[in-house]
Amino acid sequence: MSIGAFSVSLAAKAIYIIKNFYEKPGFKEFVGNIAGKRLIMKNGGREFNPIKNVGGRR
């Protein structure tokens, strides 16, 4: 039985560090880019969405 795609979104102060970390296990840029402060990374059926923390707590 398949549960379908699994997606996670996280706020990140240093999105480029998160991107480099997730590229090591095979995630690739899927939608967006760091310059646009929006990036979705994909590895098979798994998606990861690091979001640049522009407001919120510091």
C-alpha positions as CSV (number, residue, x, y, z in Angstrom):
1,M,0.0,0.0,0.0
2,S,1.3,3.4,-0.9
3,I,0.5,6.5,1.1
4,G,1.6,8.8,-1.8
5,A,3.9,11.8,-1.6
6,F,5.3,13.0,1.7
7,S,6.0,16.7,2.0
8,V,7.7,18.8,4.7
9,S,8.1,22.6,5.1
10,L,10.6,24.2,7.5
11,A,11.6,27.8,8.2
12,A,15.3,28.3,7.7
13,K,17.5,31.3,8.4
14,A,20.2,30.1,6.1
15,I,18.4,28.4,3.2
16,Y,21.6,27.7,1.3
17,I,23.0,25.6,4.2
18,I,19.7,23.5,4.2
19,K,19.9,23.1,0.4
20,N,23.5,21.8,0.6
21,F,22.6,19.5,3.5
22,Y,19.7,17.8,1.6
23,E,21.6,17.5,-1.7
24,K,23.9,15.0,0.0
25,P,21.2,12.3,0.3
26,G,20.0,12.9,-3.2
27,F,17.4,15.7,-3.1
28,K,17.4,18.0,-6.2
29,E,15.9,21.4,-6.9
30,F,12.4,20.8,-8.2
31,V,10.7,24.2,-8.1
32,G,12.0,27.7,-7.3
33,N,15.5,28.8,-6.3
34,I,17.4,30.4,-3.4
35,A,17.4,33.8,-5.0
36,G,13.6,33.8,-5.0
37,K,13.5,32.7,-1.4
38,R,11.4,29.7,-2.4
39,L,12.7,26.3,-3.1
40,I,11.1,22.9,-3.3
41,M,13.5,19.9,-3.4
42,K,12.5,16.4,-4.4
43,N,13.9,12.9,-4.0
44,G,11.6,10.3,-5.4
45,G,8.1,10.8,-3.9
46,R,9.5,12.9,-1.1
47,E,9.4,16.7,-1.2
48,F,11.1,19.2,1.1
49,N,10.3,22.9,1.2
50,P,12.8,25.0,3.1
51,I,11.3,28.5,3.5
52,K,13.4,31.6,4.1
53,N,12.4,32.9,7.6
54,V,11.8,36.6,6.8
55,G,9.6,37.4,9.7
56,G,8.7,35.6,12.9
57,R,11.0,34.9,15.8
58,R,14.7,35.5,15.8
